[in-house]
Amino acid sequence: MEWDQINYFQTVAKAQHITRAAEQLSISQPALSRSIAKLEDELGVQLFDRKGRNIYLNRYGKIFLNHVEQAIQQIEIGKQEIWDEIHPDNGTVSLSFLPSLGMSVIPKILSHYQIEHPNVKFQLNQASNRQIVEQLKSRKVDLALITLFHNDKEVICEPLLTEELFLIVSIDHPLAVNNEIDLNIIKDQPFISFKDVNELQTIINQLCQKAGFSPKVVFEGEDIGTVSGLVGAKLGVSLVPDTQVLDRSKIKLIRVNNPICKRDIGIAWLKDGYSSPVVERFKEFVQHLVKTK
């Protein structure tokens, strides 16, 4: 059963006249008659009673017309819902991001955007880099802010901003007297790392390797807040970006001179995925906002 058949049937049912219906549909009368006959064959029942040139909807036709009109109404509702979702002024953007970006970066971006586009809605998700890439590939989210440290060819990731990573130690740790250090100074220190699911640990491992050592991991945390809490409790040292979750009454941030410690954050989307007008406008806004800051 094809959409044209449904549309043709509804028009004929309302006109109850093949010639007038054909004129309304801008098709030939024989073509319309064949379409209705084919529909009746598929359903296994006549939908119209015919008397000369006039046709009349019978009780089977009335039953079918009722369901056809309900289906068409639902399709129209679906079309409107989709339009509302993608409309650049009041659509919805599904955005996933690293938990560490939820304290400052994401609120700043969204607050700026809402000033210009107050009716746009956001579905926000926090996850690890790996999880976010999978969310993009499964089309669960439209856009994401992730580290550039990934190699999935299905995902496009354009550079957005760079976050410096600082050595953090407890406030009364012997290294706390320093404002700057070389990373290899902590080669013998107990290290608070992140679980492997967190891309930050991969970056840290590479930085320590550049400095000529492997970190002596004593604890693994899932997020920056947990890791910094363990550091504040004098259980070890770590490398983290400067975020609002850090309790500066218990830890000291120390800049690392060698190697340069940083992570690059990018805005990512599915390479071959559909990008709605509202998503495209938000993506362009984010890229422009960060470049002008």
N, C-alpha and C positions, 0 to 999 in steps of 0.2 A: 504494500500500500504506500503510495507516494503522496507527498505534500500537495502536489497539484490536484490529485484526485479529491483530497479532503476539501481543498479550497473550492474546486469546481462544484462538488456536491453541495456545499453550504450555499453557494450563489444560486444554484438551480432550485434548492429547497426554498429559498426566500422568494425567488422570482416566480417559481412554479410555471416556467415557460422557457423552453430550450433556446428559442431564438433570442429572446431578450437577455437571457443569461450569457449566451455566446457573445452578444454585443458588449455587455458589461465587462466580460473577461478578455475581449479582443482576440477571440479565437474563432475558428469556423464551427458552424453548427454540427457537422459530421464528427469533427474531432471531439467536441464536447460530449456528443451522444456516445461515442466509443469509450470515452473515459468513464462515464457513468455506468455503462454496461459492464466494463471491466471491474469496476468497484463492486457492482452487484454480484458478479461472478465470484469474486474473492470472498464476499460475505456469505454467499450461498442463499441470497434472498433478494427479492425485488424491493426497492426502497420507494418506488413511485408507482402509482396506478396511472395508466395512460388512457386518454380519451381524445382521439383525434390529435390535434396539435397541442392540446393542453395536457399537462401532467400534474398529478396531485400526490403530495407526500402521504404515504400510507402509514399505518401504525408502526411498522418496522422502521420506516424512514424517520418517523418522529423520535423513536427511541435513539436511533443513531445520531440524528441531528442534535439531540440534547447533549450527548457525550462529546460530539464534535465541538460544539460551542464551549463546553467546559474545558476541553483540551486546548482550544484556541485561546481562551481566556488565561489559562495557566501559562501558555507559551508567551503571551503578551506580558504577563506578570514577571516571568523569567527574564524576558528581554529588558524590562524596566529595571529589575533588580541588578542585572549585569551593567546596564548603563549607569545606574547610581553608584555601583562599585568602582567603575573605571573613570567616572567623570572627574576631570582635573580639579574642580572646585569643591566637590563633596564626596569623592570616592574614598576607598580604603587602601592603605598601604600596609602590607605585612612585612615587618622588619625584624631581623634577627641580629644579635650582636654579642660580643664578648662581655661577660659579667663585669669586668673591670671598667668597661666603657659606660656602664649604667649609672655611675656616680656623677659624672660631669659632662662627658662628650655628648651622649645621647640627650640628656635634658637640655643642653644648650642648643643643639640642633633643632629639637622639636619645639622648644619655646620660641625660637626665631621663626620657624616655619608657621606656627600657629598664629602668629601676629598677622601674617599676610594671607593665610588660608585657614581660617578658623573652623571651617566645616569639614575639613579633611580628617578622616578617622585613621587610627593606627592600631594594628595588632602587633604587640611587641613580644619578642621571644629572646631569652638569654640561653646561651649554650656554648660548648667548646668549639674550637675551630673545626674539628672533624665533624661534629654533629651539625654545625651550621652548613658546611659544604653538602652534607647529605640532605639537609632540609631544602637547600636550593635545587639540588638534582631531582628531588621528589616533588618539587613545585609546591612545597608547603609554605614557602616564604617568597616574597618578590625580590627583596634586596637584603644585603647583609653588610655589616662592618666586621672584618676579620683581619688577621695578620696576613701579610703577603706571603708568609711561609706556607705555601701549599703548591701542589703540582698537578692539580686536576684539570685536564684540558677541556672539560665540559663547563667550567666556571671561569668567567672573566672577572679579573680583580684589578682595578686601577688604583694606583697610589693616592692616598688621601692625606695622611698625616704621619708624623714620626714621634714616637714616645721614647724618651730617655729612660733607661733602666738604672736604678740606683742600688748600691749596696746598702742593705739595712742591717743595723746591729742594735742591740739593746742600749739604752741611753747611758749605761755605766760600763759598757764594754770597753776594753783597752783601745780598740780602734776608733771609738767614738770621738776621740780628740782630733781626728783627721777630717778635713773637708773634701779632700781628694786622695785617691789611692790608685795603685795598679792592682788589677784583679788577682794576680798571682799571690798577693799578700794573704789571701784567705785559703790557700791550698791545703793548709792543715786544720782549718776551722771546721767544726761540725756545721753541716749545711741543711737548711730547711728547703726542700724542693717541692715541686708540684707533681701531682699524679700525671702519668703518661698521657692521659686524655687531654691535658692542658698543653696547648701548643707552646706556652711560655717556657715549659721545661725543656723542650727541644732547642729553643733559642739559647737558653742558659747553658745547656750542655755544649753547644757549639762555641759559645763565648769562653767557657772554661777551657775547652780544648785549644782554642787560640792562645789562651794564657799559659798553656803547657801543663794542665793538670785536670783530673777528674774530681768533681765535688764529692766530699765525704758525707753522703746523705744519711741523716739520722731520723728525719721525719718527712712525710709527704702530706701536703695539704691540697685541698681541691680548689681553693680560691685565695685571693690576695689577703683578704681579711684574716683567714685562718693562719696563713703563713706568717703574716706580720704579728699576729698575736703570739705565736710560738717564739718568734724572735724577741718580742718584748718580754717574754717570760724567761729569757736568757738560755734558750735551748739550742741556739745556733744562729747563723747568719743567712741572708738570702739576697736575691736580686729581684726587684719589682719596679714597676712604673710608679710615678708619684701620683697617688689617687687620694681622694678624700677619706677613704676607709682607713688610712694609716693613722694610728694613734701616736702623734708626735711627742706625747708626754712619756712614752715608754720606749720609743725607738729613735735612732738617728739615721738620716739619709746622707749617704756619702757618694759624691760623684766619682765615677770610674774613668780614669784617663786612658788606660791601656788594657785591653782593647776598648774601642768606643762601644759602649753598651746601649743598644736601642732595639726597638721593634717597630716595623713599619706597618701601619694600618691602612687597609684599602677598602673601597666600596665594591661589593661583588654582586654579580647576578648570573643567571644561567645563560650560557652562550647562545643557545638556540631557542630560548624560552620567549613567550609573548610578554611584552612589557606594555601595560596599559598607559593611557595618557596621564593618569594621576601619579603612577609610579615614575614615569619618565620626567615629569615636572619636578617631583621630589628629588630624584637622583641628580638632576641638573642643579637644583638649589643647593644640595649638600656639597657638590663639587665646587660650586662658585663660592659658597660661604667659607669653606675651609681655605681656599686659595687666597681669599681677601683678608683673612685673619692674620 
